[in-house]
């Protein structure tokens, strides 16, 4: 996984890393504000990105709308 000079994960956008199917969030991510609220938001956003990734790769059935 690509890291920056300070050892943080190099976020490729959308919480993706250089490894397909591996995502990052919170304090490990380059550019993170290192604040609790931001880390929680990152986690939620990363979860949505993971779900989308799995749906696109047919490893998770799309959830029908309520």
C-alpha positions, 0 to 999 in steps of 0.5 A: 500500500502506498504511504506518504513520506510521513507514513500515512496512507496515500488516499487515491480518492474515495477512501481507496488505497493503491491496493484494489478493494482496500480502503482507508479512513480516519487518522491513518489517511493522508490529509486527515484532520486527526479529529474524532468527528472527522474520523467518524465521518471518514469511517461512514464514508469509507463504509459506503465506498466499500459497499459500492465497490462490493456491489460493482464487483458482484460480491454483494447483492444490491439492497432494494430501496425501501 
